[in-house]
Amino acid sequence: MPDTLLRLDTLEPLRARVAAWRREGERIVLVPTMGALHAGHLALVAHARAIGQRVIASIFVNPTQFGPTEDFSRYPRDTEGDLALLAGAGADAAWLPTVEIMYPAGFATRIEPGPAAEGLCGRFRPGHFSGVATVVAKLLNQVGPDVALFGEKDFQQLQVIRSVVRDLDIPVAIEGVPTLREADGLALSSRNRYLAPAERATAPRLHAVLARIAEGLATGAEAGPLVADGIAELEAAGFGPVQYLEVRDAETLAPVARVAREARVIAAAYLGGTRLIDNVAALPG
């Protein structure tokens, strides 16, 4: 790992380093991650470099956002490889809190987010967004950045975080960054490595179906029939269960029947044992 990347694993040196940068008038951008970095994460770091003077990437696999039947124990971890990628991408520091630092003995506070967390992933992953909201609030308070970047692939998560920051008056700008995709349209994700070769060949159908629905919505078509056809196509291709495929308002996440302003066609579906999520912007014609 190059010497230019600071590895910080306790709060005191993290806050001292951030305070020194602030005294120099530098704009600080945080890129929160759970590690297992890929090109999508590195695109966030590149964007952070473009909008700020100092970039901190956090790596923390947060246990409180995984359900009892989910993949916390097998979630991919490669800290040294991640640090090398961050150094190559130009990050200034990596914040590597342990579970003991994030949730010390006696920790008893959780944030319960509001309407943005209802439905979609919130329906199928009880407690997930409480875990997300709590850990992100802690990361923002620990680092104290000017801006924090999140990928738009986890669009509901992005809106939950925006609502938490707004409601709790956390002084940080939350910016969503467009999803980075493979050449065949598959959204980059740390979980893509779970896909068997045949599943990997099928996986881009998810994005293709969402894009086709968005095109139909732009003509003024009603969401219901388009969504029903999309679910049938995914199931015929081998996806299942399709947990949800819906059209939601891009700001409020309220269900949308016809698109009058920007919406999102948003889905979660299993392909084999791998849960894939994706979304596509839908604009009025």
N, C-alpha and C positions, 0 to 999 in steps of 0.2 A: 504494500500500500504506500503510495507516495506520501512524503512528509507534509505536502500541502493540505491534505485532508485531516482536520482535527477530529479525533475520536473522543467523544465526551460521553461518560457513562454515570456521572453523578451530577446533581443539580448545581452545586456551588460553582464548579468551573464553567458549566454551561451558562449560568446567569452572569458570571464575571466576564465571559467572552462577549456575550450579547451586549452587556453594558458598555464595554470598551468600544464596540462597533458603533453603538448609539452615540457615544461621546464624539465620535468622528463624523457623525451626521450621515451614516450609511443606512440605506433602506434594506431591511431584512425580510427574506422570503422563506417560508417554511413549506417543505414538501413532506407531508406525513405518509409513511408507507408501512406495510407489514413485511417488507423484505421480499425475497424471491424476485428480485428486480428484473424487468425486461425493458424493451425499447419504449414502451408507454411511460414508464416511470422516468426514464432518461429524457424523454420529451418534456416532462414536467420540470425537470432540473434545467433543461435548456431554456424553457420559457421563464423560469425563475431568474436565470442569469440575465435574460434580456430586460427584465423589469425591476431588478434590484441590484444592489452592490454586494450583498452577502446572502448565500444560500445555505440553509440548514435542512438536511433530510433526516427525518426520524425513522427508525426501524424498531417496530414493536408489534409482535403478534399478540393481539389483545384477546385474552381468554374470555372476557365478559360479553363479547359479541358473537360467540359461538354457542349454538344450542347443544344439548347433551348427545344428539345423534349426528352432529356435524363434524367437520374434519380438522378440528384444532390440533390433534396429536400428529396428524400426517401432513399438516400444512407445510409446504416446502420451506426449508430454512437453509441459507448459505451466507452467513454474515460476512465472512472474509471475501467471498466473491462479490457480494453486494457492495462492500466498501471499495473494492477495486473499481467497480463500475461507477460509483459515485465520484471517485477521484478523477477518473477519466472524463466524466461528464462536466467537471468543473465545480462540484459542490465544495463549499468551504469547510463544512463540519457535518458530522454524523452524530445524532443524538440517539443513544442506545440504552434507554432505561430498562431495568429488569422488572419483573413482575413485583418484586419486593419494593422497588422504588415507586412504581405506579400505584400499587395497592398494598400499602404497608399494613402491619398488624393493627386491627381496630378500624380499618377503612370501612365506612358504612353509608356513604352518600352515593346516590345514583340520580342522574337526570332522566326524567320521563318526558320525551319530546311530545309535541302536540299533533295536530292533524296531518302534517306532512309525513308522519311515520305510520299512518293508518293505511290499511290495505296494501296491495302489491306485496313487496317482501315482508312488510310488517305483519301481514296475515299469516304467512308461512314460517316466519322466524320470530316467534314470541321472545321479547326481551332484546332482540338484536340491536334495534336502534337506540334503546336505552344504553347498551354497552358502547355503541359508537359515539353517542352524544357525550357520555361521561368521559371516555378516553380522549376524544378530540378537545373537549373543554380543558382537560388537564394538560394536554400537549400545548395548547395555545397559552395557558397560564404559565407553564414552565418555560417556554421559549420566548413568548412575548413578541411575535413577529409583526411586521406591518401588514403583510399579505400571507395568506395560506392558500395553496393550490390543491385542487382535487379534480380528478378526471371525471368527465361527464358520463362515462360508461356506467358508473354507480349513480344514476341521476337522482333517484329518491334519496340516497345518502347525502348527496350534495345539497338538496333542498332541506333536508332535516338539519344539516349543519348550519346552513344559512339562517334557519329559523331560531336555532339555539343561540347563535351569535347575536342575532337581533334582539331576542327576548331577554338575554342576560347582559346586554350592553358590553360585550367583549370587544375591546377596541382593535379590531383586525378586519381587513377586507378579505372576503372569501371569493375566490375566482375559480370558475369552472374552466377546464381546458378540454377541447374536443377530443373525442376518442381516437386513439391511434389504432389502425387496422392492418392486418396482413393484406397482401395483394388480392386475395380472394374475398375480402370483406370481413373475415372473422376478427372480432374485437380482441386486442391483446389482453391477456389475463394470465396471472400466475397459475391458475387452475387448468389452462389449456394443456399443460404437460401431462395431465391425467388422461387425456384422450388417447384411445387406441388408434392405430393408423386409419382404420375404416371409419371410426367416429370423427377423426380429424377431417376426413374428406367430406363428411356430411355436415359438419358444424357450420360452414358458411351459409347454409340454407336459412339459418335464423336471421341473419342480417338481410338476406335477400327478401324474405317474407315481410320483414318490417318495412323495408324500403318500398316494396310494392304497395303495401297498405298506405304509406305516406303519399305515394303518387296518386292513389285513388282518392284520398281525402282532399288533395289539392284541387281535384275536379269538382268538389262539392258533394261527393258521395257520403252516405251515412256510414258511421263507423261499424255498426253492428254486423252487417253482412260481410264486410271486408275482414273483420276480426274472426268471424266464424270460419270463413274460407282459409284464413291464415293458420288457425289452429289445426284444421283438418289437413292442410298441406304438411305442417310440421310433424303431425302424428304419422302420416303416411310415409314420411322420410325417415322415421325411426326415433323421433324425439318422444319422450314420455316419462313421467307425466309433464304436460305443459301446465305449469302452476298458474300462470296468468299471461294473457296477451291483451293489453288494454290501450285505449287512447286517453291520455290525461293532459289537462292544461299544464303548460310548461312552467307556470309560476305557482299556481295553487295546488297542482296535482289533483284537481277535481276531475271526475269523469267527463268526457266530451263526446257528444253524439255527432256533431258536425264541427269542422274547424273554422272558427271565426278569427282566431289569432293563434300565435305559435302554440303548438301542442307537441307531445311526445308519444310516439308509438313505442310501448315499453313492454318487455317480456322477460320471463324467467322460465327455463325449461331444462329438464334433464336429458342428457344424451349419454346412455349407459349410466355409469355412476357419477357423472360430472354435471354439476349444476351450472348452466350458462345463463348470463344475463346480458341484455343489450337494449339499446333504444335508438330511435331515429327521430330527428326533428320533422314535424309535419306543419307546413305553412299553408295558409289559405291561398287559393289560386288567384 
